[in-house]
Amino acid sequence: MTPTSRSLIRDIIALRPVPRRGFWLGNPHSDTWPLYHRYFGTRTEEELRLKLGDDFRWLTPQYMETTYRHPAGKKLFDARQYKVFHGQPGPLAGAETEADVEAFDWPDPDYLDFGEGLAALRGAGPFYRASGFWAPFFHDVMDLFGMEEYFVKMHTNPAVVHAVTSRVCGFYLEANRRFFAAAGDLADGYFFGNDFGTQCDLLISPRHFEEFILPWFRKFTDQARAHGWQVILHSCGSIGRVIPHLIAAGVNCLHPLQARAAGMEAERLARDFQGKVAFLGGIDTQQLLVQGSPAEVRAEVRRLKDVFGPWWIVSPSHEALLPNVPPENVAAMAEAAHAD
């Protein structure tokens, strides 16, 4: 019997025998969808995914309009509420004590409403459902301090960094606790994301990663696995130095495998981690999908099938496909993903 997309992706992530690789289009940028609809003759996101044979649905409640109903209209950890540009110091840049941290206007989980998220899961069809709060706590803390202040305070005032991280992560853990209980077996995997790497290396040292990131990271993975959900981690960049820690912490699947980042070559990932974790992504969005021909895209998918083996879900190396990725290359990627 041919497996459903839902059971196929479950088996890939569980490292069980599978009849084929999976495929996920990713989550194209809002400016990209109209271009793809014109090319493929589709009108809706779901119609296009069906046309391409997409096996995977990412349905996080975090970015749904009605999930957080703050009476003043505030959004969850949205940097645009208190910053104009990315490098600007955040509202907690001057925080020096835990009292300073506690005085901040933190989100309240009692304003959460999961109706829209649960409805999306119920209507997802026979496809793998990745859900839960995206919980980009590394970036949220970075925005609250400002990147420079965040990294400096790891050295000069670690206590205040721990205090802010505790408030951010505490909110997400409570949000997930409530959501996992409400969703039950409607979802299959907890998909969450923090970009720990640059093109060349980690953003912070492995020592600071172990102190400020990994303890909370384990709490998120433990929580999801306790509910029977698989764990899929998104992290762009060069993260090879901490992948063993991520696997030990309970990650079942790595995404997006930034193909041109240092140390993230498919051959190296397969050599070091094949059979320990599943792979999702890896089709280069920096050069290949932008500048390559459909024939080159198909050839790369075939090559990576041989490199990664059976426990790989074909997908771009960055899920937010930009308008510079030609639709014919997307069609070639999907076609090669489903070919024998």
Long-range contacts (C-beta under 8 A, 24 or more apart in sequence): 4-126, 4-127, 5-54, 5-55, 5-56, 5-126, 5-127, 5-128, 6-55, 6-126, 6-127, 6-128, 6-129, 6-188, 8-55, 8-128, 9-55, 9-56, 9-127, 9-128, 9-188, 9-189, 9-313, 10-128, 10-188, 10-230, 12-278, 12-310, 12-311, 12-312, 12-313, 13-189, 13-230, 13-232, 13-252, 13-253, 13-278, 13-311, 14-230, 14-252, 14-278, 15-275, 15-278, 15-311, 17-310, 18-310, 18-311, 20-338, 20-340, 21-305, 21-310, 21-312, 21-313, 21-314, 21-337, 22-55, 22-56, 22-128, 22-312, 22-313, 22-314, 22-337, 23-52, 23-53, 23-54, 23-55, 23-56, 23-313, 23-314, 23-315, 23-333, 23-334, 23-337, 23-338, 24-54, 24-55, 24-56, 24-58, 24-280, 24-313, 24-314, 24-315, 24-319, 25-49, 25-52, 25-54, 25-315, 25-316, 25-321, 25-330, 25-334, 26-256, 26-315, 26-316, 26-318, 26-319, 26-320, 26-321, 27-58, 27-319, 27-320, 27-321, 28-320, 28-321, 28-322, 29-320, 29-321, 29-322, 29-323, 31-322, 31-323, 32-321, 32-322, 32-323, 32-325, 35-323, 35-327, 36-327, 36-330, 39-327, 39-328, 39-331, 40-327, 40-331, 52-330, 52-331, 52-334, 53-334, 53-337, 53-338, 54-127, 54-334, 55-127, 55-128, 55-313, 56-127, 56-128, 56-130, 56-313, 56-315, 57-124, 57-125, 57-127, 57-128, 57-129, 57-130, 58-130, 58-131, 58-191, 58-319, 59-117, 59-120, 59-121, 59-124, 59-129, 59-130, 59-131, 59-187, 60-117, 60-130, 60-131, 60-132, 60-133, 60-134, 60-191, 61-114, 61-116, 61-117, 61-131, 61-132, 61-133, 61-179, 62-133, 62-134, 62-135, 63-134, 64-116, 64-117, 64-120, 65-116, 66-113, 66-115, 66-116, 67-112, 67-113, 67-114, 67-116, 67-117, 68-107, 68-111, 68-112, 68-113, 69-111, 69-112, 69-113, 70-107, 70-108, 70-111, 71-111, 74-105, 74-107, 76-107, 77-107, 77-136, 77-140, 77-143, 77-144, 77-168, 79-143, 83-143, 86-147, 87-146, 87-147, 87-148, 88-146, 89-145, 89-146, 89-148, 89-149, 90-142, 90-143, 90-144, 90-145, 90-146, 90-149, 91-144, 92-144, 92-145, 92-164, 93-145, 93-146, 93-149, 95-145, 95-160, 95-164, 96-157, 96-160, 97-160, 98-159, 98-160, 98-163, 100-160, 101-160, 101-163, 101-164, 101-167, 102-163, 104-144, 104-167, 106-167, 106-171, 107-171, 109-171, 109-174, 109-175, 109-178, 112-175, 112-178, 112-179, 114-178, 114-179, 114-182, 114-183, 117-179, 117-183, 118-182, 118-183, 118-186, 121-183, 121-186, 121-187, 122-186, 124-186, 128-188, 128-189, 129-186, 129-187, 129-188, 129-189, 130-187, 130-188, 130-189, 130-190, 130-191, 130-232, 131-179, 131-183, 131-186, 131-187, 131-189, 131-190, 131-191, 132-176, 132-179, 132-180, 132-187, 132-190, 132-191, 132-192, 132-224, 132-229, 133-172, 133-175, 133-176, 133-179, 133-192, 134-191, 134-192, 134-193, 135-169, 135-172, 135-176, 135-192, 135-193, 135-194, 135-220, 136-192, 136-193, 136-194, 137-165, 137-168, 137-169, 137-172, 137-194, 137-216, 138-194, 138-195, 138-196, 138-213, 139-194, 139-195, 140-168, 141-165, 141-168, 144-168, 151-203, 151-204, 154-204, 154-208, 154-211, 154-212, 158-211, 158-212, 161-212, 162-212, 165-212, 165-216, 169-216, 169-219, 169-220, 172-220, 173-219, 173-220, 173-223, 176-220, 176-223, 176-224, 177-223, 180-223, 180-224, 180-227, 180-229, 181-227, 185-228, 187-229, 188-229, 188-230, 189-224, 189-229, 189-230, 189-231, 189-232, 189-252, 189-253, 190-220, 190-221, 190-224, 190-229, 190-230, 190-231, 190-232, 191-232, 191-234, 191-255, 192-220, 192-232, 192-233, 192-234, 193-233, 193-234, 193-235, 193-255, 194-234, 194-235, 195-234, 195-235, 195-236, 195-237, 196-235, 196-237, 196-239, 196-242, 197-235, 197-236, 197-237, 197-238, 197-239, 197-258, 197-261, 198-237, 198-238, 198-261, 199-237, 199-238, 199-258, 199-260, 199-261, 199-262, 200-238, 200-261, 200-262, 201-238, 201-241, 201-262, 202-237, 202-238, 202-239, 202-241, 202-242, 203-237, 206-241, 206-242, 209-242, 209-245, 210-245, 214-245, 214-249, 217-246, 217-249, 218-249, 218-250, 221-249, 221-250, 221-251, 222-250, 224-250, 225-250, 232-280, 234-319, 236-261, 236-318, 237-261, 237-264, 238-262, 238-263, 238-264, 239-264, 240-264, 240-268, 240-269, 240-272, 243-269, 243-272, 243-273, 243-277, 247-273, 247-276, 247-277, 251-277, 252-277, 252-278, 253-277, 253-278, 253-279, 253-280, 253-313, 254-278, 254-279, 254-280, 254-281, 255-280, 255-281, 255-315, 255-319, 256-280, 256-281, 256-282, 256-315, 256-316, 256-317, 256-318, 256-319, 257-281, 257-282, 257-317, 258-286, 258-317, 258-318, 259-283, 259-284, 259-285, 259-286, 259-288, 259-317, 260-284, 260-286, 260-287, 260-317, 266-304, 266-307, 266-308, 267-307, 269-308, 270-307, 270-308, 270-309, 274-308, 274-309, 274-311, 275-311, 278-311, 278-312, 278-313, 279-308, 279-311, 279-312, 279-313, 280-312, 280-313, 280-315, 281-313, 281-315, 281-316, 281-317, 281-318, 281-319, 282-308, 282-312, 282-314, 282-315, 282-317, 283-314, 283-315, 283-316, 283-317, 283-333, 284-317, 285-316, 285-317, 285-318, 285-321, 285-322, 285-325, 286-317, 286-318, 288-329, 289-316, 289-321, 289-325, 289-326, 289-329, 289-330, 289-333, 290-324, 290-325, 290-326, 292-329, 293-329, 294-328, 294-329, 294-331, 294-332, 295-332, 297-329, 297-332, 297-333, 297-336, 298-332, 298-333, 298-335, 298-336, 298-339, 301-332, 301-333, 301-336, 301-337, 302-336, 302-339
